[in-house]
Each structure stands twice: as structure tokens, then as C-alpha cells.
Amino acid sequence: MAAVSSAKIGQKINEWYQNIKRLNVTDAEILRSEIRRDLDVMEEDEQAVLYFQLMEFRHEQMLEYMDLGARKMNKAEYLRSVEGQ
């Protein structure tokens, strides 16, 4: 299998982040799986791996926040906590 370029992975991670910010869990999960598969065959790039790890953290924060049993979702509050604004 041919190596996937780190630039292509970076673009997918950007798309993944957009879905995380929009609280689009289904699309975010799909992209997360695709990116994990692509990382296994990606050309070596430490920056891309670090970027992936950051988005993994953000993804987990989103999932924790989306725990519907805990409380009602408030997108503005979530974005303030994630973005610090």
C-alpha cells in the first residue's frame, strides 16, 4: 500500500476539527476512523501525529460534553470552554 502524504492527513484533520466544533459527532467519528487508518501508512511526520493527538483530545472533550445523560447541550458554552473565549 502506498504511503499517504502528511498534507492529505492534515486536510482530513482540519475537516475533523470543523465537525468537532459543530458538535457533529457522527461525521467526526467517521473521520477519526479514516485518519487512524491513514496514519498507519502515512509518511513519517511528527507534526501531523502531534496534530492528530490534539484533535483526539478535543474529540474526547466533545464526547464528554455531549453526554446527554449529564445535562442539556449548550453549544455556546461548549465553544467557550474549548476555545477559551
PDB file of N, CA, C and O in Angstrom:
ATOM      1  N   MET A   1       0.841  -1.184   0.000  1.00  0.00           N
ATOM      2  CA  MET A   1       0.000   0.000   0.000  1.00  0.00           C
ATOM      3  C   MET A   1       0.887   1.248   0.000  1.00  0.00           C
ATOM      4  O   MET A   1       1.856   1.316   0.755  1.00  0.00           O
ATOM      5  N   ALA A   2       0.568   2.215  -0.826  1.00  0.00           N
ATOM      6  CA  ALA A   2       1.355   3.436  -0.941  1.00  0.00           C
ATOM      7  C   ALA A   2       1.171   4.322   0.287  1.00  0.00           C
ATOM      8  O   ALA A   2       0.103   4.355   0.898  1.00  0.00           O
ATOM      9  N   ALA A   3       2.224   5.027   0.625  1.00  0.00           N
ATOM     10  CA  ALA A   3       2.173   5.933   1.779  1.00  0.00           C
ATOM     11  C   ALA A   3       1.257   7.120   1.486  1.00  0.00           C
ATOM     12  O   ALA A   3       1.235   7.651   0.376  1.00  0.00           O
ATOM     13  N   VAL A   4       0.512   7.514   2.497  1.00  0.00           N
ATOM     14  CA  VAL A   4      -0.369   8.675   2.401  1.00  0.00           C
ATOM     15  C   VAL A   4       0.441   9.901   2.803  1.00  0.00           C
ATOM     16  O   VAL A   4       1.198   9.853   3.772  1.00  0.00           O
ATOM     17  N   SER A   5       0.289  10.983   2.076  1.00  0.00           N
ATOM     18  CA  SER A   5       1.064  12.186   2.400  1.00  0.00           C
ATOM     19  C   SER A   5       0.544  12.833   3.679  1.00  0.00           C
ATOM     20  O   SER A   5      -0.644  12.771   3.996  1.00  0.00           O
ATOM     21  N   SER A   6       1.463  13.448   4.394  1.00  0.00           N
ATOM     22  CA  SER A   6       1.079  14.103   5.644  1.00  0.00           C
ATOM     23  C   SER A   6       0.178  15.310   5.367  1.00  0.00           C
ATOM     24  O   SER A   6      -0.638  15.680   6.211  1.00  0.00           O
ATOM     25  N   ALA A   7       0.324  15.926   4.189  1.00  0.00           N
ATOM     26  CA  ALA A   7      -0.537  17.063   3.833  1.00  0.00           C
ATOM     27  C   ALA A   7      -1.995  16.612   3.701  1.00  0.00           C
ATOM     28  O   ALA A   7      -2.910  17.321   4.119  1.00  0.00           O
ATOM     29  N   LYS A   8      -2.203  15.437   3.121  1.00  0.00           N
ATOM     30  CA  LYS A   8      -3.562  14.904   2.978  1.00  0.00           C
ATOM     31  C   LYS A   8      -4.157  14.589   4.358  1.00  0.00           C
ATOM     32  O   LYS A   8      -5.334  14.850   4.611  1.00  0.00           O
ATOM     33  N   ILE A   9      -3.340  14.034   5.230  1.00  0.00           N
ATOM     34  CA  ILE A   9      -3.785  13.763   6.601  1.00  0.00           C
ATOM     35  C   ILE A   9      -4.133  15.071   7.292  1.00  0.00           C
ATOM     36  O   ILE A   9      -5.147  15.153   7.986  1.00  0.00           O
ATOM     37  N   GLY A  10      -3.311  16.089   7.112  1.00  0.00           N
ATOM     38  CA  GLY A  10      -3.572  17.399   7.723  1.00  0.00           C
ATOM     39  C   GLY A  10      -4.903  17.970   7.271  1.00  0.00           C
ATOM     40  O   GLY A  10      -5.634  18.544   8.079  1.00  0.00           O
ATOM     41  N   GLN A  11      -5.230  17.823   5.996  1.00  0.00           N
ATOM     42  CA  GLN A  11      -6.509  18.312   5.483  1.00  0.00           C
ATOM     43  C   GLN A  11      -7.674  17.567   6.133  1.00  0.00           C
ATOM     44  O   GLN A  11      -8.687  18.169   6.491  1.00  0.00           O
ATOM     45  N   LYS A  12      -7.517  16.250   6.280  1.00  0.00           N
ATOM     46  CA  LYS A  12      -8.575  15.461   6.921  1.00  0.00           C
ATOM     47  C   LYS A  12      -8.745  15.859   8.385  1.00  0.00           C
ATOM     48  O   LYS A  12      -9.864  15.923   8.894  1.00  0.00           O
ATOM     49  N   ILE A  13      -7.624  16.127   9.056  1.00  0.00           N
ATOM     50  CA  ILE A  13      -7.694  16.534  10.457  1.00  0.00           C
ATOM     51  C   ILE A  13      -8.398  17.883  10.573  1.00  0.00           C
ATOM     52  O   ILE A  13      -9.178  18.094  11.502  1.00  0.00           O
ATOM     53  N   ASN A  14      -8.133  18.795   9.642  1.00  0.00           N
ATOM     54  CA  ASN A  14      -8.838  20.080   9.641  1.00  0.00           C
ATOM     55  C   ASN A  14     -10.339  19.878   9.486  1.00  0.00           C
ATOM     56  O   ASN A  14     -11.129  20.518  10.180  1.00  0.00           O
ATOM     57  N   GLU A  15     -10.730  18.995   8.584  1.00  0.00           N
ATOM     58  CA  GLU A  15     -12.157  18.693   8.391  1.00  0.00           C
ATOM     59  C   GLU A  15     -12.748  18.069   9.657  1.00  0.00           C
ATOM     60  O   GLU A  15     -13.869  18.390  10.051  1.00  0.00           O
ATOM     61  N   TRP A  16     -11.991  17.185  10.281  1.00  0.00           N
ATOM     62  CA  TRP A  16     -12.410  16.554  11.531  1.00  0.00           C
ATOM     63  C   TRP A  16     -12.646  17.619  12.597  1.00  0.00           C
ATOM     64  O   TRP A  16     -13.647  17.573  13.312  1.00  0.00           O
ATOM     65  N   TYR A  17     -11.720  18.585  12.706  1.00  0.00           N
ATOM     66  CA  TYR A  17     -11.849  19.644  13.694  1.00  0.00           C
ATOM     67  C   TYR A  17     -13.101  20.490  13.446  1.00  0.00           C
ATOM     68  O   TYR A  17     -13.786  20.883  14.390  1.00  0.00           O
ATOM     69  N   GLN A  18     -13.393  20.763  12.191  1.00  0.00           N
ATOM     70  CA  GLN A  18     -14.613  21.519  11.862  1.00  0.00           C
ATOM     71  C   GLN A  18     -15.851  20.774  12.351  1.00  0.00           C
ATOM     72  O   GLN A  18     -16.784  21.397  12.859  1.00  0.00           O
ATOM     73  N   ASN A  19     -15.873  19.467  12.206  1.00  0.00           N
ATOM     74  CA  ASN A  19     -17.005  18.674  12.688  1.00  0.00           C
ATOM     75  C   ASN A  19     -17.066  18.655  14.210  1.00  0.00           C
ATOM     76  O   ASN A  19     -18.153  18.650  14.787  1.00  0.00           O
ATOM     77  N   ILE A  20     -15.923  18.644  14.855  1.00  0.00           N
ATOM     78  CA  ILE A  20     -15.892  18.701  16.320  1.00  0.00           C
ATOM     79  C   ILE A  20     -16.477  20.027  16.797  1.00  0.00           C
ATOM     80  O   ILE A  20     -17.294  20.053  17.718  1.00  0.00           O
ATOM     81  N   LYS A  21     -16.058  21.133  16.167  1.00  0.00           N
ATOM     82  CA  LYS A  21     -16.561  22.451  16.566  1.00  0.00           C
ATOM     83  C   LYS A  21     -18.071  22.562  16.350  1.00  0.00           C
ATOM     84  O   LYS A  21     -18.755  23.254  17.104  1.00  0.00           O
ATOM     85  N   ARG A  22     -18.586  21.896  15.339  1.00  0.00           N
ATOM     86  CA  ARG A  22     -20.026  21.939  15.052  1.00  0.00           C
ATOM     87  C   ARG A  22     -20.804  20.906  15.863  1.00  0.00           C
ATOM     88  O   ARG A  22     -22.022  20.796  15.722  1.00  0.00           O
ATOM     89  N   LEU A  23     -20.100  20.141  16.719  1.00  0.00           N
ATOM     90  CA  LEU A  23     -20.701  19.075  17.521  1.00  0.00           C
ATOM     91  C   LEU A  23     -21.370  18.022  16.630  1.00  0.00           C
ATOM     92  O   LEU A  23     -22.413  17.468  16.977  1.00  0.00           O
ATOM     93  N   ASN A  24     -20.758  17.764  15.497  1.00  0.00           N
ATOM     94  CA  ASN A  24     -21.247  16.811  14.523  1.00  0.00           C
ATOM     95  C   ASN A  24     -20.582  15.457  14.812  1.00  0.00           C
ATOM     96  O   ASN A  24     -19.612  15.079  14.156  1.00  0.00           O
ATOM     97  N   VAL A  25     -21.119  14.736  15.802  1.00  0.00           N
ATOM     98  CA  VAL A  25     -20.473  13.547  16.338  1.00  0.00           C
ATOM     99  C   VAL A  25     -20.316  12.452  15.282  1.00  0.00           C
ATOM    100  O   VAL A  25     -19.246  11.850  15.184  1.00  0.00           O
ATOM    101  N   THR A  26     -21.342  12.183  14.503  1.00  0.00           N
ATOM    102  CA  THR A  26     -21.296  11.093  13.533  1.00  0.00           C
ATOM    103  C   THR A  26     -20.181  11.307  12.513  1.00  0.00           C
ATOM    104  O   THR A  26     -19.362  10.415  12.288  1.00  0.00           O
ATOM    105  N   ASP A  27     -20.148  12.474  11.902  1.00  0.00           N
ATOM    106  CA  ASP A  27     -19.109  12.754  10.908  1.00  0.00           C
ATOM    107  C   ASP A  27     -17.723  12.789  11.546  1.00  0.00           C
ATOM    108  O   ASP A  27     -16.745  12.355  10.938  1.00  0.00           O
ATOM    109  N   ALA A  28     -17.641  13.301  12.763  1.00  0.00           N
ATOM    110  CA  ALA A  28     -16.356  13.348  13.463  1.00  0.00           C
ATOM    111  C   ALA A  28     -15.838  11.937  13.731  1.00  0.00           C
ATOM    112  O   ALA A  28     -14.643  11.680  13.581  1.00  0.00           O
ATOM    113  N   GLU A  29     -16.713  11.031  14.122  1.00  0.00           N
ATOM    114  CA  GLU A  29     -16.313   9.641  14.372  1.00  0.00           C
ATOM    115  C   GLU A  29     -15.829   8.965  13.100  1.00  0.00           C
ATOM    116  O   GLU A  29     -14.845   8.225  13.124  1.00  0.00           O
ATOM    117  N   ILE A  30     -16.519   9.215  11.982  1.00  0.00           N
ATOM    118  CA  ILE A  30     -16.122   8.629  10.704  1.00  0.00           C
ATOM    119  C   ILE A  30     -14.737   9.115  10.298  1.00  0.00           C
ATOM    120  O   ILE A  30     -13.881   8.318   9.912  1.00  0.00           O
ATOM    121  N   LEU A  31     -14.520  10.425  10.387  1.00  0.00           N
ATOM    122  CA  LEU A  31     -13.215  10.981  10.031  1.00  0.00           C
ATOM    123  C   LEU A  31     -12.119  10.477  10.959  1.00  0.00           C
ATOM    124  O   LEU A  31     -11.003  10.207  10.514  1.00  0.00           O
ATOM    125  N   ARG A  32     -12.423  10.351  12.228  1.00  0.00           N
ATOM    126  CA  ARG A  32     -11.438   9.856  13.191  1.00  0.00           C
ATOM    127  C   ARG A  32     -10.970   8.461  12.794  1.00  0.00           C
ATOM    128  O   ARG A  32      -9.775   8.168  12.839  1.00  0.00           O
ATOM    129  N   SER A  33     -11.900   7.610  12.409  1.00  0.00           N
ATOM    130  CA  SER A  33     -11.550   6.248  11.985  1.00  0.00           C
ATOM    131  C   SER A  33     -10.709   6.259  10.714  1.00  0.00           C
ATOM    132  O   SER A  33      -9.717   5.537  10.616  1.00  0.00           O
ATOM    133  N   GLU A  34     -11.103   7.076   9.743  1.00  0.00           N
ATOM    134  CA  GLU A  34     -10.347   7.174   8.487  1.00  0.00           C
ATOM    135  C   GLU A  34      -8.918   7.645   8.753  1.00  0.00           C
ATOM    136  O   GLU A  34      -7.960   7.095   8.209  1.00  0.00           O
ATOM    137  N   ILE A  35      -8.791   8.662   9.590  1.00  0.00           N
ATOM    138  CA  ILE A  35      -7.467   9.229   9.867  1.00  0.00           C
ATOM    139  C   ILE A  35      -6.591   8.218  10.599  1.00  0.00           C
ATOM    140  O   ILE A  35      -5.397   8.120  10.315  1.00  0.00           O
ATOM    141  N   ARG A  36      -7.164   7.467  11.533  1.00  0.00           N
ATOM    142  CA  ARG A  36      -6.395   6.443  12.240  1.00  0.00           C
ATOM    143  C   ARG A  36      -5.842   5.414  11.258  1.00  0.00           C
ATOM    144  O   ARG A  36      -4.684   5.008  11.365  1.00  0.00           O
ATOM    145  N   ARG A  37      -6.678   4.989  10.293  1.00  0.00           N
ATOM    146  CA  ARG A  37      -6.215   4.027   9.279  1.00  0.00           C
ATOM    147  C   ARG A  37      -5.104   4.647   8.425  1.00  0.00           C
ATOM    148  O   ARG A  37      -4.100   3.999   8.130  1.00  0.00           O
ATOM    149  N   ASP A  38      -5.297   5.906   8.036  1.00  0.00           N
ATOM    150  CA  ASP A  38      -4.312   6.576   7.187  1.00  0.00           C
ATOM    151  C   ASP A  38      -2.981   6.797   7.909  1.00  0.00           C
ATOM    152  O   ASP A  38      -1.924   6.764   7.279  1.00  0.00           O
ATOM    153  N   LEU A  39      -3.025   7.019   9.210  1.00  0.00           N
ATOM    154  CA  LEU A  39      -1.785   7.252   9.964  1.00  0.00           C
ATOM    155  C   LEU A  39      -0.870   6.027   9.932  1.00  0.00           C
ATOM    156  O   LEU A  39       0.352   6.155  10.003  1.00  0.00           O
ATOM    157  N   ASP A  40      -1.467   4.849   9.823  1.00  0.00           N
ATOM    158  CA  ASP A  40      -0.658   3.629   9.789  1.00  0.00           C
ATOM    159  C   ASP A  40       0.209   3.544   8.534  1.00  0.00           C
ATOM    160  O   ASP A  40       1.264   2.910   8.547  1.00  0.00           O
ATOM    161  N   VAL A  41      -0.237   4.184   7.451  1.00  0.00           N
ATOM    162  CA  VAL A  41       0.516   4.125   6.193  1.00  0.00           C
ATOM    163  C   VAL A  41       1.042   5.496   5.771  1.00  0.00           C
ATOM    164  O   VAL A  41       1.466   5.675   4.630  1.00  0.00           O
ATOM    165  N   MET A  42       1.015   6.448   6.676  1.00  0.00           N
ATOM    166  CA  MET A  42       1.452   7.816   6.360  1.00  0.00           C
ATOM    167  C   MET A  42       2.977   7.889   6.339  1.00  0.00           C
ATOM    168  O   MET A  42       3.666   7.189   7.082  1.00  0.00           O
ATOM    169  N   GLU A  43       3.477   8.757   5.464  1.00  0.00           N
ATOM    170  CA  GLU A  43       4.908   9.055   5.502  1.00  0.00           C
ATOM    171  C   GLU A  43       5.217   9.663   6.867  1.00  0.00           C
ATOM    172  O   GLU A  43       4.353  10.300   7.470  1.00  0.00           O
ATOM    173  N   GLU A  44       6.401   9.478   7.344  1.00  0.00           N
ATOM    174  CA  GLU A  44       6.751   9.924   8.693  1.00  0.00           C
ATOM    175  C   GLU A  44       6.704  11.444   8.810  1.00  0.00           C
ATOM    176  O   GLU A  44       7.379  12.157   8.068  1.00  0.00           O
ATOM    177  N   ASP A  45       5.889  11.932   9.760  1.00  0.00           N
ATOM    178  CA  ASP A  45       5.767  13.370  10.012  1.00  0.00           C
ATOM    179  C   ASP A  45       5.284  13.570  11.442  1.00  0.00           C
ATOM    180  O   ASP A  45       4.113  13.360  11.758  1.00  0.00           O
ATOM    181  N   GLU A  46       6.210  13.980  12.291  1.00  0.00           N
ATOM    182  CA  GLU A  46       5.906  14.144  13.713  1.00  0.00           C
ATOM    183  C   GLU A  46       4.835  15.208  13.958  1.00  0.00           C
ATOM    184  O   GLU A  46       4.002  15.058  14.851  1.00  0.00           O
ATOM    185  N   GLN A  47       4.857  16.283  13.167  1.00  0.00           N
ATOM    186  CA  GLN A  47       3.888  17.368  13.343  1.00  0.00           C
ATOM    187  C   GLN A  47       2.459  16.870  13.083  1.00  0.00           C
ATOM    188  O   GLN A  47       1.533  17.243  13.804  1.00  0.00           O
ATOM    189  N   ALA A  48       2.282  16.042  12.069  1.00  0.00           N
ATOM    190  CA  ALA A  48       0.957  15.506  11.759  1.00  0.00           C
ATOM    191  C   ALA A  48       0.461  14.615  12.893  1.00  0.00           C
ATOM    192  O   ALA A  48      -0.722  14.633  13.233  1.00  0.00           O
ATOM    193  N   VAL A  49       1.362  13.842  13.471  1.00  0.00           N
ATOM    194  CA  VAL A  49       0.987  12.969  14.594  1.00  0.00           C
ATOM    195  C   VAL A  49       0.594  13.809  15.804  1.00  0.00           C
ATOM    196  O   VAL A  49      -0.383  13.492  16.483  1.00  0.00           O
ATOM    197  N   LEU A  50       1.340  14.877  16.082  1.00  0.00           N
ATOM    198  CA  LEU A  50       1.003  15.758  17.201  1.00  0.00           C
ATOM    199  C   LEU A  50      -0.357  16.441  16.982  1.00  0.00           C
ATOM    200  O   LEU A  50      -1.151  16.577  17.913  1.00  0.00           O
ATOM    201  N   TYR A  51      -0.605  16.862  15.754  1.00  0.00           N
ATOM    202  CA  TYR A  51      -1.881  17.485  15.401  1.00  0.00           C
ATOM    203  C   TYR A  51      -3.017  16.494  15.615  1.00  0.00           C
ATOM    204  O   TYR A  51      -4.074  16.856  16.132  1.00  0.00           O
ATOM    205  N   PHE A  52      -2.798  15.245  15.217  1.00  0.00           N
ATOM    206  CA  PHE A  52      -3.799  14.200  15.424  1.00  0.00           C
ATOM    207  C   PHE A  52      -4.074  14.014  16.917  1.00  0.00           C
ATOM    208  O   PHE A  52      -5.229  13.895  17.326  1.00  0.00           O
ATOM    209  N   GLN A  53      -3.031  13.989  17.718  1.00  0.00           N
ATOM    210  CA  GLN A  53      -3.201  13.795  19.156  1.00  0.00           C
ATOM    211  C   GLN A  53      -3.992  14.939  19.786  1.00  0.00           C
ATOM    212  O   GLN A  53      -4.810  14.712  20.678  1.00  0.00           O
ATOM    213  N   LEU A  54      -3.752  16.163  19.326  1.00  0.00           N
ATOM    214  CA  LEU A  54      -4.514  17.312  19.818  1.00  0.00           C
ATOM    215  C   LEU A  54      -5.991  17.148  19.477  1.00  0.00           C
ATOM    216  O   LEU A  54      -6.856  17.383  20.320  1.00  0.00           O
ATOM    217  N   MET A  55      -6.276  16.745  18.248  1.00  0.00           N
ATOM    218  CA  MET A  55      -7.676  16.578  17.840  1.00  0.00           C
ATOM    219  C   MET A  55      -8.320  15.408  18.566  1.00  0.00           C
ATOM    220  O   MET A  55      -9.523  15.443  18.827  1.00  0.00           O
ATOM    221  N   GLU A  56      -7.552  14.367  18.902  1.00  0.00           N
ATOM    222  CA  GLU A  56      -8.078  13.256  19.707  1.00  0.00           C
ATOM    223  C   GLU A  56      -8.557  13.797  21.060  1.00  0.00           C
ATOM    224  O   GLU A  56      -9.625  13.426  21.548  1.00  0.00           O
ATOM    225  N   PHE A  57      -7.748  14.679  21.652  1.00  0.00           N
ATOM    226  CA  PHE A  57      -8.115  15.289  22.928  1.00  0.00           C
ATOM    227  C   PHE A  57      -9.390  16.104  22.783  1.00  0.00           C
ATOM    228  O   PHE A  57     -10.300  15.989  23.604  1.00  0.00           O
ATOM    229  N   ARG A  58      -9.463  16.930  21.737  1.00  0.00           N
ATOM    230  CA  ARG A  58     -10.657  17.743  21.502  1.00  0.00           C
ATOM    231  C   ARG A  58     -11.870  16.857  21.246  1.00  0.00           C
ATOM    232  O   ARG A  58     -12.974  17.156  21.702  1.00  0.00           O
ATOM    233  N   HIS A  59     -11.663  15.774  20.522  1.00  0.00           N
ATOM    234  CA  HIS A  59     -12.754  14.843  20.231  1.00  0.00           C
ATOM    235  C   HIS A  59     -13.300  14.250  21.535  1.00  0.00           C
ATOM    236  O   HIS A  59     -14.512  14.175  21.737  1.00  0.00           O
ATOM    237  N   GLU A  60     -12.392  13.836  22.405  1.00  0.00           N
ATOM    238  CA  GLU A  60     -12.808  13.270  23.695  1.00  0.00           C
ATOM    239  C   GLU A  60     -13.539  14.313  24.535  1.00  0.00           C
ATOM    240  O   GLU A  60     -14.514  13.985  25.212  1.00  0.00           O
ATOM    241  N   GLN A  61     -13.083  15.568  24.502  1.00  0.00           N
ATOM    242  CA  GLN A  61     -13.786  16.637  25.219  1.00  0.00           C
ATOM    243  C   GLN A  61     -15.198  16.791  24.692  1.00  0.00           C
ATOM    244  O   GLN A  61     -16.141  16.937  25.469  1.00  0.00           O
ATOM    245  N   MET A  62     -15.349  16.758  23.375  1.00  0.00           N
ATOM    246  CA  MET A  62     -16.673  16.881  22.770  1.00  0.00           C
ATOM    247  C   MET A  62     -17.573  15.739  23.225  1.00  0.00           C
ATOM    248  O   MET A  62     -18.730  15.964  23.581  1.00  0.00           O
ATOM    249  N   LEU A  63     -17.051  14.515  23.215  1.00  0.00           N
ATOM    250  CA  LEU A  63     -17.861  13.357  23.605  1.00  0.00           C
ATOM    251  C   LEU A  63     -18.271  13.444  25.073  1.00  0.00           C
ATOM    252  O   LEU A  63     -19.398  13.101  25.428  1.00  0.00           O
ATOM    253  N   GLU A  64     -17.365  13.898  25.915  1.00  0.00           N
ATOM    254  CA  GLU A  64     -17.704  14.070  27.333  1.00  0.00           C
ATOM    255  C   GLU A  64     -18.794  15.124  27.493  1.00  0.00           C
ATOM    256  O   GLU A  64     -19.736  14.946  28.265  1.00  0.00           O
ATOM    257  N   TYR A  65     -18.658  16.209  26.764  1.00  0.00           N
ATOM    258  CA  TYR A  65     -19.636  17.278  26.840  1.00  0.00           C
ATOM    259  C   TYR A  65     -20.995  16.818  26.315  1.00  0.00           C
ATOM    260  O   TYR A  65     -22.038  17.228  26.825  1.00  0.00           O
ATOM    261  N   MET A  66     -20.973  15.973  25.302  1.00  0.00           N
ATOM    262  CA  MET A  66     -22.202  15.526  24.660  1.00  0.00           C
ATOM    263  C   MET A  66     -22.918  14.441  25.458  1.00  0.00           C
ATOM    264  O   MET A  66     -23.965  13.954  25.033  1.00  0.00           O
ATOM    265  N   ASP A  67     -22.376  14.064  26.590  1.00  0.00           N
ATOM    266  CA  ASP A  67     -23.017  13.049  27.417  1.00  0.00           C
ATOM    267  C   ASP A  67     -24.410  13.555  27.782  1.00  0.00           C
ATOM    268  O   ASP A  67     -24.582  14.312  28.737  1.00  0.00           O
ATOM    269  N   LEU A  68     -25.387  13.127  27.009  1.00  0.00           N
ATOM    270  CA  LEU A  68     -26.742  13.661  27.134  1.00  0.00           C
ATOM    271  C   LEU A  68     -27.404  13.330  28.467  1.00  0.00           C
ATOM    272  O   LEU A  68     -28.345  14.011  28.873  1.00  0.00           O
ATOM    273  N   GLY A  69     -26.929  12.299  29.148  1.00  0.00           N
ATOM    274  CA  GLY A  69     -27.498  11.963  30.439  1.00  0.00           C
ATOM    275  C   GLY A  69     -27.110  12.947  31.524  1.00  0.00           C
ATOM    276  O   GLY A  69     -27.816  13.084  32.523  1.00  0.00           O
ATOM    277  N   ALA A  70     -25.983  13.638  31.334  1.00  0.00           N
ATOM    278  CA  ALA A  70     -25.485  14.548  32.359  1.00  0.00           C
ATOM    279  C   ALA A  70     -26.253  15.859  32.378  1.00  0.00           C
ATOM    280  O   ALA A  70     -26.669  16.309  33.445  1.00  0.00           O
ATOM    281  N   ARG A  71     -26.453  16.491  31.209  1.00  0.00           N
ATOM    282  CA  ARG A  71     -27.164  17.762  31.160  1.00  0.00           C
ATOM    283  C   ARG A  71     -27.484  18.113  29.714  1.00  0.00           C
ATOM    284  O   ARG A  71     -26.994  17.470  28.786  1.00  0.00           O
ATOM    285  N   LYS A  72     -28.297  19.122  29.535  1.00  0.00           N
ATOM    286  CA  LYS A  72     -28.677  19.557  28.200  1.00  0.00           C
ATOM    287  C   LYS A  72     -27.509  20.268  27.527  1.00  0.00           C
ATOM    288  O   LYS A  72     -26.777  21.025  28.166  1.00  0.00           O
ATOM    289  N   MET A  73     -27.344  20.017  26.237  1.00  0.00           N
ATOM    290  CA  MET A  73     -26.238  20.576  25.480  1.00  0.00           C
ATOM    291  C   MET A  73     -26.446  22.068  25.205  1.00  0.00           C
ATOM    292  O   MET A  73     -27.539  22.500  24.838  1.00  0.00           O
ATOM    293  N   ASN A  74     -25.374  22.842  25.390  1.00  0.00           N
ATOM    294  CA  ASN A  74     -25.378  24.257  25.083  1.00  0.00           C
ATOM    295  C   ASN A  74     -24.133  24.540  24.250  1.00  0.00           C
ATOM    296  O   ASN A  74     -23.024  24.585  24.781  1.00  0.00           O
ATOM    297  N   LYS A  75     -24.316  24.730  22.959  1.00  0.00           N
ATOM    298  CA  LYS A  75     -23.188  24.868  22.042  1.00  0.00           C
ATOM    299  C   LYS A  75     -22.300  26.060  22.382  1.00  0.00           C
ATOM    300  O   LYS A  75     -21.076  25.950  22.319  1.00  0.00           O
ATOM    301  N   ALA A  76     -22.889  27.181  22.736  1.00  0.00           N
ATOM    302  CA  ALA A  76     -22.099  28.373  23.050  1.00  0.00           C
ATOM    303  C   ALA A  76     -21.186  28.119  24.248  1.00  0.00           C
ATOM    304  O   ALA A  76     -20.017  28.504  24.237  1.00  0.00           O
ATOM    305  N   GLU A  77     -21.719  27.476  25.272  1.00  0.00           N
ATOM    306  CA  GLU A  77     -20.921  27.176  26.461  1.00  0.00           C
ATOM    307  C   GLU A  77     -19.785  26.210  26.130  1.00  0.00           C
ATOM    308  O   GLU A  77     -18.664  26.376  26.609  1.00  0.00           O
ATOM    309  N   TYR A  78     -20.079  25.201  25.311  1.00  0.00           N
ATOM    310  CA  TYR A  78     -19.061  24.255  24.895  1.00  0.00           C
ATOM    311  C   TYR A  78     -17.924  24.968  24.139  1.00  0.00           C
ATOM    312  O   TYR A  78     -16.747  24.746  24.423  1.00  0.00           O
ATOM    313  N   LEU A  79     -18.286  25.811  23.189  1.00  0.00           N
ATOM    314  CA  LEU A  79     -17.271  26.511  22.404  1.00  0.00           C
ATOM    315  C   LEU A  79     -16.424  27.426  23.268  1.00  0.00           C
ATOM    316  O   LEU A  79     -15.216  27.533  23.055  1.00  0.00           O
ATOM    317  N   ARG A  80     -17.045  28.095  24.250  1.00  0.00           N
ATOM    318  CA  ARG A  80     -16.268  28.947  25.166  1.00  0.00           C
ATOM    319  C   ARG A  80     -15.268  28.116  25.943  1.00  0.00           C
ATOM    320  O   ARG A  80     -14.123  28.531  26.119  1.00  0.00           O
ATOM    321  N   SER A  81     -15.684  26.941  26.413  1.00  0.00           N
ATOM    322  CA  SER A  81     -14.774  26.104  27.199  1.00  0.00           C
ATOM    323  C   SER A  81     -13.639  25.553  26.348  1.00  0.00           C
ATOM    324  O   SER A  81     -12.509  25.435  26.823  1.00  0.00           O
ATOM    325  N   VAL A  82     -13.926  25.217  25.099  1.00  0.00           N
ATOM    326  CA  VAL A  82     -12.907  24.645  24.220  1.00  0.00           C
ATOM    327  C   VAL A  82     -11.976  25.726  23.685  1.00  0.00           C
ATOM    328  O   VAL A  82     -10.758  25.544  23.677  1.00  0.00           O
ATOM    329  N   GLU A  83     -12.530  26.839  23.241  1.00  0.00           N
ATOM    330  CA  GLU A  83     -11.739  27.891  22.620  1.00  0.00           C
ATOM    331  C   GLU A  83     -11.204  28.903  23.632  1.00  0.00           C
ATOM    332  O   GLU A  83     -10.320  29.696  23.306  1.00  0.00           O
ATOM    333  N   GLY A  84     -11.732  28.880  24.854  1.00  0.00           N
ATOM    334  CA  GLY A  84     -11.251  29.797  25.870  1.00  0.00           C
ATOM    335  C   GLY A  84     -11.727  31.227  25.684  1.00  0.00           C
ATOM    336  O   GLY A  84     -11.056  32.166  26.112  1.00  0.00           O
ATOM    337  N   GLN A  85     -12.888  31.402  25.042  1.00  0.00           N
ATOM    338  CA  GLN A  85     -13.392  32.753  24.793  1.00  0.00           C
ATOM    339  C   GLN A  85     -14.766  32.901  25.385  1.00  0.00           C
ATOM    340  O   GLN A  85     -15.370  33.970  25.284  1.00  0.00           O
TER     341      GLN A  85
END
